[in-house]
Amino acid sequence: MRRVLPLVVALPLLLGLTLPGVASASALGGLTISPSIVNNGASATGDLTLAFPDPSPTTVLLFSSDPTAAQVPASIVVPPFTTEAFFTITTNAAAPFTPVQIMASVDNVPRTANMEVNQPPPPGPTLKSVSAVPTTIVGTANSTGTVTFTGAMTQGATVFLKSSNPAVASVPSEMVIVQNRSSGTFNIATSRVAAATPVTITATWFGKTASVTVTVVPGTPPPPDTVRITKAQWKPIGINGQLTIEATSTNPNAILSVFIGGGFAFDLTNNGGGRYSGQFLWKQPPHPPIVVRSNMGGSASSNT
């Protein structure tokens, strides 16, 4: 006798379809965090997306690289036929500056996103701006960046720096505003480019950010500035000594750095008008030569 398949089974076979079995978890599409920089115990929101809607609930496992700074739930469940879900990231107001990586995983397929947790900013002045001179730079030449606060920092400040394209315009990872000053400078080093390339430089301090855009262009770099050492003097003071360096540059925006014995010693203070100076404790007379180098290419030395 010929066997006839029930219609509910035969119809999918005739159409070339298969009935769904137990639905498997949908692969993760992505993970973002907003805001990615928080301070003073503020919370952030994680945004999960799935690659496609799943007819069954999808359990997503969550992890924090540093739960003492930022905590996440152990897991969340994405409802059926939903491609997006949100969860709360709780941060610790007492935690020091802490970079944290948040990871979400389904069937051992992970997605990650980064965030920063900061303490509340101390009372007093706060980050105001970051600038650069020049803002248009011929590739391989340098520019001088300046971070400015709203007032003098009685305890100084450490500011974190980031370039949106370090292969074209690189900056140090951090710079220091010295005690009782309201601003400080850092070098922006560039590479040769084939076409004009904008790069955003961002300064971050206790969750507050400021940025400036510089444009690196092709061409011939300008000649180096001319640097002169006008004073290099060491004198004993008690059991220590004091080293005084004064110098000039034809570029009033240059950063002048002092090198002793072939190694970096300190940066000079820009007094304006191309005049620079610095006084530092130095136990013994420095071994010559004393070299002053500019980020704009110039240099000078003294055997004093």
N, C-alpha and C positions, 0 to 999 in steps of 0.2 A: 504494500500500500504506500502511496506517495505521501510524504510528510509535508504539511503546510505550516510554515512559520507564522506565529502570531503577528498581526499587523504592527504592533508596537515594536517588534524586533525587526520584521522584514523591511519596514519603510526606511529606517536609517541605512540598511544594507543596500537597498535599491538606489538611495541617493548618494552612496559612497561616503556616508558619515559614520562616526562612532559615538556611542553614548559616553558621556563623561563618567569616569570612575570617581574615586576620592580625589577631590581637587588638591593639587599641590600648591605650596606657598608661592606667591608671585615674587620674582626677583626684584630687589630694590632698584629703584630708578635713581635716587639721589637723596642727599641730606644737606640741609642748610641750617644755619643758626642766625637768629636775629634778636638783638644786636650781637655782633661777634666780640665786642669789647664791653664789659660791664664793670662797675665798681660800686662800692658801698653796699654790697649785699643784694644788688638788684638781680632780678631773674631774667632769663633769656628763653626764647622759644625755639624748639627744634622742629623743623618742617621736613617730614618724610614723604617721599613720593614712590609709588610702585610702578614697575614697567608697564603693567596692564592690569585691569580690574580682575580680581580673583572672585569666583563664585562662593568661596569659603572664607571665613575669617582668617586673617594673616597675623601671626604672632611675630613681632619684631623684638629681638633682644637688644638692649641698650647697655653701653659701657662708657665709663669716664676714665681717662688716664690718671686723674687725680681727684678722687671723691672728696678729699678734704677741702678742696677749693670749689668744685662744681659737682653737684650730685644729679643723677638722672634716675628715673624709675627703672627697675630691672627689665621691664618689657612693656610694650603697649600692643593692643590688638587693633588692627585695621579692619573695619567692618567689611562684609562681602560687597563686591562690586564698587569699592571705593579705592581711589588711587592716591589719596593724600590724607595724612594724619599729622596731628601736632602733639608735642609733649613739652612739659616745663622743665627747664634746667635751673636748679636752685643753687645760688652761690653763697660763699662764706664771706661776710663782711670783714672778718679778722684775717683772712688769708693775705699773704704778701702777693706781689705781682707774680702770677702763675699762668704760663701758657698751658692750655688744656685741650686735649683731643677727644672729641665725642665720637663713638663708633656705634653704628646700627648694623644688625646682622640678621639675615634670613637664610636658612640652610647653608650656613658658613660662607655666604656671599656678603662681604662687609662694604659699608660706605662710611667715610669719615668726614668730619668737618672740624675746623680749629676755632678756638675762642681764647680770649684773655680775661683773666679775673684780676681786678685791682682793688687795693684798699681805697677808702675814701681819700681824696686829696687833702693834704694838710691845710690848715687855715692860712690865709695870706694870699700872696699873688698867685696867679694861675697862668697856664700857657696861653699866649696871645696869638702868635703868628710864626710862620717860617717863611723866609725869603731867600732869594738867590741873586747873585750878581756875578756875571751876566746871566740872563735867563735864556739867551740864545748862544749856544756854545759850539764852536767848531770841533768836530770829533778829534780826540786825543788831547784837547786842552782841558783845563780845569775851571771850575766855578766855585765861588765861596757861598756856602749856605749860612744863614743866620737864624737861630731860634731866639725868639723874644718872649719874655714874660711881662705881665702887667705891672710888675714892680721888682725891686731887688730881692733876691732869694737869700735870706739870712743864713740858711743852712746849705745853700747850693741846691742843685737838682740834677738828676740823671734823666736824660731824654732819649727815648728809643727812636731810631730812624729806620725808614724803609723806602726802597726804590721800587716802582712798579715795573721797571725793566733794568735790573742790575747789569745785564750784559752790555747795555748802552750807556747808562749813567749809574755809577755805584756810589754808595755812601757808607760810612762806618755804621755798625749796628747800634751804636749809642754815642752820645756826646754829653759832656758835663758842663753845666753852668756853674762857674766858680762862686764861692761864697761872697755874698753882698753885691753881686752883679745881676743885672736883669736880662742879659743876653750872652750868647756864645756862638762861636762859628765852627763850621765843619767843612771838609773838602768834598766836592762833587767831582769825581773822576769820570771821564768819558772815553768812549772807543770810537774808532772810525766808522762812519755810516755811509750808505749809498744814497740815502734820501733823508729829508728832514724827519726826525723822530721825536715826538713829545714823550716826556717821562715825568711822572708825578712823584715827588718826594714828600713823604709824610712823616711828621714828628708826633710822637705819642707820649703823654705824661699823665699817669693816673687816670687812664681812660679818656682823657681829653685829647683831641687830635687837631692838627693844623697841617696844611699842605701847600705846596707850590709846584707849578709845572714848568719844567725847563725843556727847551727844544734843542736837540743835538743835530747839527747840520754838517754836510760835507764841505770840504774846503781846506785851505791852508791855515793851520793854527797861527795865532799872533805870536810875535817874538816874546821871549821871556822878559819879565820885569827886571829892573836893576836893583840889587840889594846891596846895602852898605852897612857895615858894623861901625857905629860911631862911638861905642863904649863897651869894653869888656874888662871888668874889674872884679877881683876877689880880694876880700879883706877879712881878717880874723875877727870873730865876735865871740868872746868867751871860749868855750871848748869847741865851738863850731866855726863856721865862716859864712860869709854872705857873698853870693855871686850876682853881679849886676850886669845885665846885657841891654844895650840900647842899639837900635838899628832903624834903617829907613828902607822904603820900597817905593818905586815909581808907580806902583799900583796900590792905591789906598785901601782896596778891598782884599788884599792878599792876606794869607795866613802865614806868619813867619814862625818857623820851628827851630829850636836850638838842638844841635847834636854835639855831644862830647864823647871823645873816645870812640867815635864811629856809631854810637847808639843815641837814640832819641832821649832828650832830657826834659824839655818842656816847650810849651808854646808861649810866645810873647803876647802881651796885651796890646791891642790896637788902640792907640791914643788919638787916632784921627789924623787926616792930612798926610798919611804915609809914614807916620812916626810910631815906633813900637818900643816897648821896654818890658823888663821883668826883673824882679829880685827874688832870689831863692836861697834857702839854706844849702850850703855846700861845704862839707867838713874840711876838705883840703883843696889847695889850688888845683883847678882842673888841668888835666894833661892836654897840651895843645895838639892840634888846632881846635879852636871852637868854630863850628860851622853853623851858619844861619841859612836855612833853605826856605824858599817861598813855594807855596802850592801853585804859583803862576810860572814857575820854571827857573827863577833867578836864585842865586846863592852867593854867599860871601864867607870868608874865613878870617880868623884872627889867631895869631900865635901868642897873644898877650896872656 
